[in-house]
Amino acid sequence: IDNSLFKDYFGPSNPTEHLSLKDFGIERNQVIWVDNTTDKEMEELISEIAQAEMLAIDTESIVGKNKLERTKCEPASLVQIAFEKKIFILDGLKGKNKKLQETFLDFIAKGKPILGHAIGNDLDATLFSLGFT
């Protein structure tokens, strides 16, 4: 990808040069909102996890609260789970689905990689959002 964000540079970036989903071959219809634990999108997410060789997670939580500031584990506001060609956005308060829990645990038990930035915080928030305590 030819993009100024990959250059060694400090300062404001040009807004026309920000990365977009299209830079990675992902179209808007490949970003899927999961709003209910029983909808078809949840089943699709479960199927993707079961078939994936790796996945990436990112969470969005209450502003200003990081792992050091929390007094207890809290669910994420949003959980983003990405695969090679699909991204699922899960409401962090609606992710408690037994089949999703089982599939996620199976993925972890197989030793498959989970990618992310500040992965400890994101993994804690994801697991709590999925119903693990």
Disulfide bonds with the S-S distance in Angstrom:
none
